[in-house]
Amino acid sequence: MNQDILFADIQTWDSGRQAVCFPAQQAGALIRCWVSLIWLEKQAGEVLTDEAAILTAFTSYRFDLEELAESMIEDEDFNQDGEVMID
């Protein structure tokens, strides 16, 4: 795990984007990382219908998500807004 990339223990559900946001920090820069509801549902093997269930699923896969996001950050695989999107 790259210690130059730090993840805060913060996550928020964005119903408009249908994704959970979890921030990362690299060299003082804040990078917004997102995981789609579809990705979480695929991993959980069930439809997630409310915020509590979605955030619980996120917590279950946090370690994997941080590894994926870290790899994407290292590869500079950002969207047009400079964010990481896992879907």
Backbone as XML, in Angstrom:
<?xml version="1.0"?>
<chain id="A" units="angstrom">
  <residue number="1" name="MET">
    <atom name="N" x="0.847" y="-1.185" z="0.000"/>
    <atom name="CA" x="0.000" y="0.000" z="0.000"/>
    <atom name="C" x="0.894" y="1.250" z="0.000"/>
  </residue>
  <residue number="2" name="ASN">
    <atom name="N" x="0.587" y="2.158" z="-0.856"/>
    <atom name="CA" x="1.355" y="3.387" z="-1.000"/>
    <atom name="C" x="1.024" y="4.332" z="0.152"/>
  </residue>
  <residue number="3" name="GLN">
    <atom name="N" x="2.023" y="4.664" z="0.967"/>
    <atom name="CA" x="1.768" y="5.521" z="2.115"/>
    <atom name="C" x="1.710" y="6.995" z="1.738"/>
  </residue>
  <residue number="4" name="ASP">
    <atom name="N" x="1.936" y="7.300" z="0.456"/>
    <atom name="CA" x="1.790" y="8.669" z="-0.010"/>
    <atom name="C" x="0.329" y="9.006" z="-0.303"/>
  </residue>
  <residue number="5" name="ILE">
    <atom name="N" x="-0.507" y="7.983" z="-0.361"/>
    <atom name="CA" x="-1.937" y="8.170" z="-0.601"/>
    <atom name="C" x="-2.671" y="7.770" z="0.666"/>
  </residue>
  <residue number="6" name="LEU">
    <atom name="N" x="-3.404" y="8.708" z="1.218"/>
    <atom name="CA" x="-4.127" y="8.476" z="2.469"/>
    <atom name="C" x="-5.622" y="8.559" z="2.218"/>
  </residue>
  <residue number="7" name="PHE">
    <atom name="N" x="-6.366" y="7.690" z="2.903"/>
    <atom name="CA" x="-7.819" y="7.688" z="2.813"/>
    <atom name="C" x="-8.394" y="8.038" z="4.172"/>
  </residue>
  <residue number="8" name="ALA">
    <atom name="N" x="-9.282" y="9.010" z="4.184"/>
    <atom name="CA" x="-9.973" y="9.367" z="5.423"/>
    <atom name="C" x="-11.099" y="8.365" z="5.650"/>
  </residue>
  <residue number="9" name="ASP">
    <atom name="N" x="-11.494" y="8.214" z="6.886"/>
    <atom name="CA" x="-12.593" y="7.307" z="7.221"/>
    <atom name="C" x="-13.920" y="8.060" z="7.072"/>
  </residue>
  <residue number="10" name="ILE">
    <atom name="N" x="-14.131" y="8.573" z="5.864"/>
    <atom name="CA" x="-15.320" y="9.370" z="5.553"/>
    <atom name="C" x="-15.915" y="8.811" z="4.270"/>
  </residue>
  <residue number="11" name="GLN">
    <atom name="N" x="-17.216" y="8.676" z="4.251"/>
    <atom name="CA" x="-17.902" y="8.282" z="3.043"/>
    <atom name="C" x="-19.301" y="8.894" z="3.055"/>
  </residue>
  <residue number="12" name="THR">
    <atom name="N" x="-19.738" y="9.330" z="1.877"/>
    <atom name="CA" x="-21.057" y="9.938" z="1.779"/>
    <atom name="C" x="-21.770" y="9.408" z="0.543"/>
  </residue>
  <residue number="13" name="TRP">
    <atom name="N" x="-23.048" y="9.180" z="0.687"/>
    <atom name="CA" x="-23.886" y="8.722" z="-0.405"/>
    <atom name="C" x="-24.406" y="9.936" z="-1.171"/>
  </residue>
  <residue number="14" name="ASP">
    <atom name="N" x="-24.286" y="9.901" z="-2.488"/>
    <atom name="CA" x="-24.803" y="10.959" z="-3.349"/>
    <atom name="C" x="-25.897" y="10.334" z="-4.220"/>
  </residue>
  <residue number="15" name="SER">
    <atom name="N" x="-27.150" y="10.611" z="-3.877"/>
    <atom name="CA" x="-28.260" y="9.984" z="-4.597"/>
    <atom name="C" x="-28.338" y="10.460" z="-6.041"/>
  </residue>
  <residue number="16" name="GLY">
    <atom name="N" x="-27.914" y="11.687" z="-6.312"/>
    <atom name="CA" x="-27.922" y="12.195" z="-7.678"/>
    <atom name="C" x="-26.974" y="11.437" z="-8.588"/>
  </residue>
  <residue number="17" name="ARG">
    <atom name="N" x="-25.800" y="11.111" z="-8.066"/>
    <atom name="CA" x="-24.792" y="10.367" z="-8.846"/>
    <atom name="C" x="-24.954" y="8.860" z="-8.700"/>
  </residue>
  <residue number="18" name="GLN">
    <atom name="N" x="-25.791" y="8.449" z="-7.733"/>
    <atom name="CA" x="-25.951" y="7.021" z="-7.440"/>
    <atom name="C" x="-24.583" y="6.390" z="-7.164"/>
  </residue>
  <residue number="19" name="ALA">
    <atom name="N" x="-23.833" y="7.067" z="-6.261"/>
    <atom name="CA" x="-22.486" y="6.625" z="-5.934"/>
    <atom name="C" x="-22.099" y="7.106" z="-4.542"/>
  </residue>
  <residue number="20" name="VAL">
    <atom name="N" x="-21.150" y="6.402" z="-3.957"/>
    <atom name="CA" x="-20.590" y="6.778" z="-2.660"/>
    <atom name="C" x="-19.260" y="7.481" z="-2.922"/>
  </residue>
  <residue number="21" name="CYS">
    <atom name="N" x="-19.070" y="8.611" z="-2.255"/>
    <atom name="CA" x="-17.824" y="9.372" z="-2.354"/>
    <atom name="C" x="-16.964" y="9.065" z="-1.131"/>
  </residue>
  <residue number="22" name="PHE">
    <atom name="N" x="-15.681" y="8.800" z="-1.380"/>
    <atom name="CA" x="-14.717" y="8.625" z="-0.281"/>
    <atom name="C" x="-13.425" y="9.328" z="-0.680"/>
  </residue>
  <residue number="23" name="PRO">
    <atom name="N" x="-12.999" y="10.294" z="0.122"/>
    <atom name="CA" x="-11.848" y="11.117" z="-0.264"/>
    <atom name="C" x="-10.498" y="10.436" z="-0.017"/>
  </residue>
  <residue number="24" name="ALA">
    <atom name="N" x="-9.569" y="10.811" z="-0.877"/>
    <atom name="CA" x="-8.172" y="10.399" z="-0.717"/>
    <atom name="C" x="-7.326" y="11.660" z="-0.732"/>
  </residue>
  <residue number="25" name="GLN">
    <atom name="N" x="-6.128" y="11.553" z="-0.193"/>
    <atom name="CA" x="-5.211" y="12.683" z="-0.194"/>
    <atom name="C" x="-3.857" y="12.189" z="-0.670"/>
  </residue>
  <residue number="26" name="GLN">
    <atom name="N" x="-3.302" y="12.931" z="-1.620"/>
    <atom name="CA" x="-1.973" y="12.618" z="-2.138"/>
    <atom name="C" x="-1.194" y="13.919" z="-2.241"/>
  </residue>
  <residue number="27" name="ALA">
    <atom name="N" x="-0.055" y="13.977" z="-1.571"/>
    <atom name="CA" x="0.806" y="15.165" z="-1.582"/>
    <atom name="C" x="0.010" y="16.433" z="-1.271"/>
  </residue>
  <residue number="28" name="GLY">
    <atom name="N" x="-0.899" y="16.328" z="-0.313"/>
    <atom name="CA" x="-1.692" y="17.473" z="0.106"/>
    <atom name="C" x="-2.904" y="17.765" z="-0.757"/>
  </residue>
  <residue number="29" name="ALA">
    <atom name="N" x="-3.033" y="17.085" z="-1.898"/>
    <atom name="CA" x="-4.173" y="17.310" z="-2.795"/>
    <atom name="C" x="-5.313" y="16.361" z="-2.435"/>
  </residue>
  <residue number="30" name="LEU">
    <atom name="N" x="-6.518" y="16.910" z="-2.394"/>
    <atom name="CA" x="-7.708" y="16.107" z="-2.129"/>
    <atom name="C" x="-8.215" y="15.524" z="-3.438"/>
  </residue>
  <residue number="31" name="ILE">
    <atom name="N" x="-8.429" y="14.228" z="-3.455"/>
    <atom name="CA" x="-8.936" y="13.535" z="-4.631"/>
    <atom name="C" x="-10.244" y="12.862" z="-4.239"/>
  </residue>
  <residue number="32" name="ARG">
    <atom name="N" x="-11.307" y="13.224" z="-4.918"/>
    <atom name="CA" x="-12.606" y="12.610" z="-4.651"/>
    <atom name="C" x="-12.666" y="11.285" z="-5.396"/>
  </residue>
  <residue number="33" name="CYS">
    <atom name="N" x="-12.927" y="10.228" z="-4.640"/>
    <atom name="CA" x="-13.059" y="8.898" z="-5.209"/>
    <atom name="C" x="-14.529" y="8.494" z="-5.094"/>
  </residue>
  <residue number="34" name="TRP">
    <atom name="N" x="-15.023" y="7.830" z="-6.119"/>
    <atom name="CA" x="-16.420" y="7.425" z="-6.163"/>
    <atom name="C" x="-16.510" y="5.942" z="-6.487"/>
  </residue>
  <residue number="35" name="VAL">
    <atom name="N" x="-17.507" y="5.290" z="-5.895"/>
    <atom name="CA" x="-17.850" y="3.924" z="-6.285"/>
    <atom name="C" x="-19.341" y="3.918" z="-6.586"/>
  </residue>
  <residue number="36" name="SER">
    <atom name="N" x="-19.692" y="3.334" z="-7.721"/>
    <atom name="CA" x="-21.085" y="3.348" z="-8.152"/>
    <atom name="C" x="-21.920" y="2.350" z="-7.353"/>
  </residue>
  <residue number="37" name="LEU">
    <atom name="N" x="-23.187" y="2.650" z="-7.272"/>
    <atom name="CA" x="-24.139" y="1.737" z="-6.643"/>
    <atom name="C" x="-24.131" y="0.396" z="-7.368"/>
  </residue>
  <residue number="38" name="ILE">
    <atom name="N" x="-24.014" y="0.427" z="-8.682"/>
    <atom name="CA" x="-23.996" y="-0.819" z="-9.468"/>
    <atom name="C" x="-22.834" y="-1.706" z="-9.038"/>
  </residue>
  <residue number="39" name="TRP">
    <atom name="N" x="-21.642" y="-1.115" z="-8.832"/>
    <atom name="CA" x="-20.473" y="-1.898" z="-8.399"/>
    <atom name="C" x="-20.743" y="-2.523" z="-7.038"/>
  </residue>
  <residue number="40" name="LEU">
    <atom name="N" x="-21.274" y="-1.718" z="-6.120"/>
    <atom name="CA" x="-21.562" y="-2.236" z="-4.779"/>
    <atom name="C" x="-22.597" y="-3.360" z="-4.817"/>
  </residue>
  <residue number="41" name="GLU">
    <atom name="N" x="-23.621" y="-3.196" z="-5.643"/>
    <atom name="CA" x="-24.651" y="-4.240" z="-5.747"/>
    <atom name="C" x="-24.085" y="-5.524" z="-6.346"/>
  </residue>
  <residue number="42" name="LYS">
    <atom name="N" x="-23.203" y="-5.397" z="-7.333"/>
    <atom name="CA" x="-22.562" y="-6.588" z="-7.922"/>
    <atom name="C" x="-21.774" y="-7.342" z="-6.865"/>
  </residue>
  <residue number="43" name="GLN">
    <atom name="N" x="-21.002" y="-6.598" z="-6.070"/>
    <atom name="CA" x="-20.189" y="-7.241" z="-5.032"/>
    <atom name="C" x="-21.052" y="-7.874" z="-3.949"/>
  </residue>
  <residue number="44" name="ALA">
    <atom name="N" x="-22.108" y="-7.163" z="-3.551"/>
    <atom name="CA" x="-22.974" y="-7.644" z="-2.477"/>
    <atom name="C" x="-23.900" y="-8.760" z="-2.950"/>
  </residue>
  <residue number="45" name="GLY">
    <atom name="N" x="-24.147" y="-8.826" z="-4.252"/>
    <atom name="CA" x="-25.040" y="-9.846" z="-4.788"/>
    <atom name="C" x="-26.499" y="-9.588" z="-4.465"/>
  </residue>
  <residue number="46" name="GLU">
    <atom name="N" x="-26.833" y="-8.328" z="-4.240"/>
    <atom name="CA" x="-28.218" y="-7.970" z="-3.925"/>
    <atom name="C" x="-28.478" y="-6.515" z="-4.280"/>
  </residue>
  <residue number="47" name="VAL">
    <atom name="N" x="-29.758" y="-6.189" z="-4.400"/>
    <atom name="CA" x="-30.161" y="-4.815" z="-4.663"/>
    <atom name="C" x="-30.111" y="-4.050" z="-3.340"/>
  </residue>
  <residue number="48" name="LEU">
    <atom name="N" x="-29.456" y="-2.906" z="-3.357"/>
    <atom name="CA" x="-29.328" y="-2.070" z="-2.160"/>
    <atom name="C" x="-30.277" y="-0.889" z="-2.329"/>
  </residue>
  <residue number="49" name="THR">
    <atom name="N" x="-31.267" y="-0.795" z="-1.453"/>
    <atom name="CA" x="-32.355" y="0.158" z="-1.682"/>
    <atom name="C" x="-32.326" y="1.396" z="-0.801"/>
  </residue>
  <residue number="50" name="ASP">
    <atom name="N" x="-31.557" y="1.392" z="0.272"/>
    <atom name="CA" x="-31.539" y="2.583" z="1.122"/>
    <atom name="C" x="-30.103" y="2.944" z="1.499"/>
  </residue>
  <residue number="51" name="GLU">
    <atom name="N" x="-29.939" y="4.177" z="1.943"/>
    <atom name="CA" x="-28.610" y="4.705" z="2.241"/>
    <atom name="C" x="-27.865" y="3.854" z="3.267"/>
  </residue>
  <residue number="52" name="ALA">
    <atom name="N" x="-28.546" y="3.398" z="4.300"/>
    <atom name="CA" x="-27.881" y="2.599" z="5.339"/>
    <atom name="C" x="-27.306" y="1.312" z="4.746"/>
  </residue>
  <residue number="53" name="ALA">
    <atom name="N" x="-28.067" y="0.639" z="3.905"/>
    <atom name="CA" x="-27.596" y="-0.609" z="3.280"/>
    <atom name="C" x="-26.435" y="-0.334" z="2.330"/>
  </residue>
  <residue number="54" name="ILE">
    <atom name="N" x="-26.516" y="0.772" z="1.608"/>
    <atom name="CA" x="-25.458" y="1.137" z="0.668"/>
    <atom name="C" x="-24.159" y="1.420" z="1.417"/>
  </residue>
  <residue number="55" name="LEU">
    <atom name="N" x="-24.235" y="2.191" z="2.482"/>
    <atom name="CA" x="-23.028" y="2.526" z="3.253"/>
    <atom name="C" x="-22.474" y="1.311" z="3.992"/>
  </residue>
  <residue number="56" name="THR">
    <atom name="N" x="-23.355" y="0.404" z="4.401"/>
    <atom name="CA" x="-22.894" y="-0.843" z="5.026"/>
    <atom name="C" x="-22.115" y="-1.674" z="4.006"/>
  </residue>
  <residue number="57" name="ALA">
    <atom name="N" x="-22.645" y="-1.758" z="2.788"/>
    <atom name="CA" x="-21.939" y="-2.488" z="1.730"/>
    <atom name="C" x="-20.598" y="-1.822" z="1.439"/>
  </residue>
  <residue number="58" name="PHE">
    <atom name="N" x="-20.589" y="-0.494" z="1.374"/>
    <atom name="CA" x="-19.338" y="0.221" z="1.146"/>
    <atom name="C" x="-18.313" y="-0.159" z="2.216"/>
  </residue>
  <residue number="59" name="THR">
    <atom name="N" x="-18.727" y="-0.142" z="3.468"/>
    <atom name="CA" x="-17.814" y="-0.466" z="4.564"/>
    <atom name="C" x="-17.263" y="-1.883" z="4.416"/>
  </residue>
  <residue number="60" name="SER">
    <atom name="N" x="-18.101" y="-2.802" z="3.962"/>
    <atom name="CA" x="-17.663" y="-4.188" z="3.779"/>
    <atom name="C" x="-16.555" y="-4.315" z="2.735"/>
  </residue>
  <residue number="61" name="TYR">
    <atom name="N" x="-16.576" y="-3.441" z="1.735"/>
    <atom name="CA" x="-15.617" y="-3.515" z="0.636"/>
    <atom name="C" x="-14.597" y="-2.380" z="0.651"/>
  </residue>
  <residue number="62" name="ARG">
    <atom name="N" x="-14.544" y="-1.646" z="1.755"/>
    <atom name="CA" x="-13.662" y="-0.478" z="1.849"/>
    <atom name="C" x="-12.213" y="-0.804" z="1.485"/>
  </residue>
  <residue number="63" name="PHE">
    <atom name="N" x="-11.661" y="-1.860" z="2.046"/>
    <atom name="CA" x="-10.253" y="-2.180" z="1.795"/>
    <atom name="C" x="-10.015" y="-2.401" z="0.308"/>
  </residue>
  <residue number="64" name="ASP">
    <atom name="N" x="-10.879" y="-3.187" z="-0.339"/>
    <atom name="CA" x="-10.740" y="-3.439" z="-1.779"/>
    <atom name="C" x="-10.885" y="-2.151" z="-2.576"/>
  </residue>
  <residue number="65" name="LEU">
    <atom name="N" x="-11.841" y="-1.314" z="-2.181"/>
    <atom name="CA" x="-12.073" y="-0.051" z="-2.879"/>
    <atom name="C" x="-10.871" y="0.885" z="-2.750"/>
  </residue>
  <residue number="66" name="GLU">
    <atom name="N" x="-10.294" y="0.938" z="-1.572"/>
    <atom name="CA" x="-9.115" y="1.786" z="-1.388"/>
    <atom name="C" x="-7.950" y="1.285" z="-2.237"/>
  </residue>
  <residue number="67" name="GLU">
    <atom name="N" x="-7.790" y="-0.028" z="-2.351"/>
    <atom name="CA" x="-6.730" y="-0.572" z="-3.203"/>
    <atom name="C" x="-6.972" y="-0.232" z="-4.671"/>
  </residue>
  <residue number="68" name="LEU">
    <atom name="N" x="-8.228" y="-0.372" z="-5.122"/>
    <atom name="CA" x="-8.558" y="-0.021" z="-6.503"/>
    <atom name="C" x="-8.315" y="1.465" z="-6.758"/>
  </residue>
  <residue number="69" name="ALA">
    <atom name="N" x="-8.794" y="2.307" z="-5.853"/>
    <atom name="CA" x="-8.623" y="3.751" z="-6.007"/>
    <atom name="C" x="-7.145" y="4.125" z="-5.993"/>
  </residue>
  <residue number="70" name="GLU">
    <atom name="N" x="-6.385" y="3.510" z="-5.105"/>
    <atom name="CA" x="-4.953" y="3.793" z="-5.028"/>
    <atom name="C" x="-4.268" y="3.467" z="-6.349"/>
  </residue>
  <residue number="71" name="SER">
    <atom name="N" x="-4.599" y="2.326" z="-6.917"/>
    <atom name="CA" x="-4.022" y="1.927" z="-8.198"/>
    <atom name="C" x="-4.405" y="2.915" z="-9.301"/>
  </residue>
  <residue number="72" name="MET">
    <atom name="N" x="-5.648" y="3.348" z="-9.300"/>
    <atom name="CA" x="-6.104" y="4.310" z="-10.305"/>
    <atom name="C" x="-5.407" y="5.662" z="-10.139"/>
  </residue>
  <residue number="73" name="ILE">
    <atom name="N" x="-5.204" y="6.079" z="-8.895"/>
    <atom name="CA" x="-4.500" y="7.338" z="-8.637"/>
    <atom name="C" x="-3.052" y="7.237" z="-9.126"/>
  </residue>
  <residue number="74" name="GLU">
    <atom name="N" x="-2.395" y="6.141" z="-8.810"/>
    <atom name="CA" x="-1.010" y="5.949" z="-9.243"/>
    <atom name="C" x="-0.900" y="5.942" z="-10.765"/>
  </residue>
  <residue number="75" name="ASP">
    <atom name="N" x="-1.926" y="5.390" z="-11.444"/>
    <atom name="CA" x="-1.942" y="5.346" z="-12.911"/>
    <atom name="C" x="-2.500" y="6.621" z="-13.534"/>
  </residue>
  <residue number="76" name="GLU">
    <atom name="N" x="-2.859" y="7.589" z="-12.668"/>
    <atom name="CA" x="-3.475" y="8.843" z="-13.105"/>
    <atom name="C" x="-4.710" y="8.602" z="-13.956"/>
  </residue>
  <residue number="77" name="ASP">
    <atom name="N" x="-5.499" y="7.629" z="-13.523"/>
    <atom name="CA" x="-6.738" y="7.250" z="-14.216"/>
    <atom name="C" x="-7.896" y="8.060" z="-13.627"/>
  </residue>
  <residue number="78" name="PHE">
    <atom name="N" x="-7.950" y="9.337" z="-13.978"/>
    <atom name="CA" x="-8.955" y="10.251" z="-13.451"/>
    <atom name="C" x="-9.999" y="10.552" z="-14.521"/>
  </residue>
  <residue number="79" name="ASN">
    <atom name="N" x="-11.203" y="10.920" z="-14.083"/>
    <atom name="CA" x="-12.214" y="11.374" z="-15.036"/>
    <atom name="C" x="-11.940" y="12.839" z="-15.389"/>
  </residue>
  <residue number="80" name="GLN">
    <atom name="N" x="-12.819" y="13.445" z="-16.181"/>
    <atom name="CA" x="-12.604" y="14.825" z="-16.633"/>
    <atom name="C" x="-12.612" y="15.831" z="-15.489"/>
  </residue>
  <residue number="81" name="ASP">
    <atom name="N" x="-13.175" y="15.445" z="-14.336"/>
    <atom name="CA" x="-13.214" y="16.330" z="-13.175"/>
    <atom name="C" x="-12.045" y="16.094" z="-12.214"/>
  </residue>
  <residue number="82" name="GLY">
    <atom name="N" x="-11.107" y="15.225" z="-12.590"/>
    <atom name="CA" x="-9.968" y="14.927" z="-11.733"/>
    <atom name="C" x="-10.308" y="13.993" z="-10.591"/>
  </residue>
  <residue number="83" name="GLU">
    <atom name="N" x="-11.381" y="13.220" z="-10.764"/>
    <atom name="CA" x="-11.833" y="12.283" z="-9.734"/>
    <atom name="C" x="-11.594" y="10.850" z="-10.191"/>
  </residue>
  <residue number="84" name="VAL">
    <atom name="N" x="-11.620" y="9.937" z="-9.237"/>
    <atom name="CA" x="-11.520" y="8.515" z="-9.521"/>
    <atom name="C" x="-12.941" y="7.949" z="-9.471"/>
  </residue>
  <residue number="85" name="MET">
    <atom name="N" x="-13.321" y="7.181" z="-10.497"/>
    <atom name="CA" x="-14.646" y="6.580" z="-10.535"/>
    <atom name="C" x="-14.522" y="5.079" z="-10.707"/>
  </residue>
  <residue number="86" name="ILE">
    <atom name="N" x="-14.991" y="4.346" z="-9.719"/>
    <atom name="CA" x="-15.000" y="2.886" z="-9.769"/>
    <atom name="C" x="-16.414" y="2.458" z="-10.109"/>
  </residue>
  <residue number="87" name="ASP">
    <atom name="N" x="-16.585" y="1.867" z="-11.264"/>
    <atom name="CA" x="-17.893" y="1.355" z="-11.630"/>
    <atom name="C" x="-17.761" y="0.119" z="-12.418"/>
  </residue>
</chain>
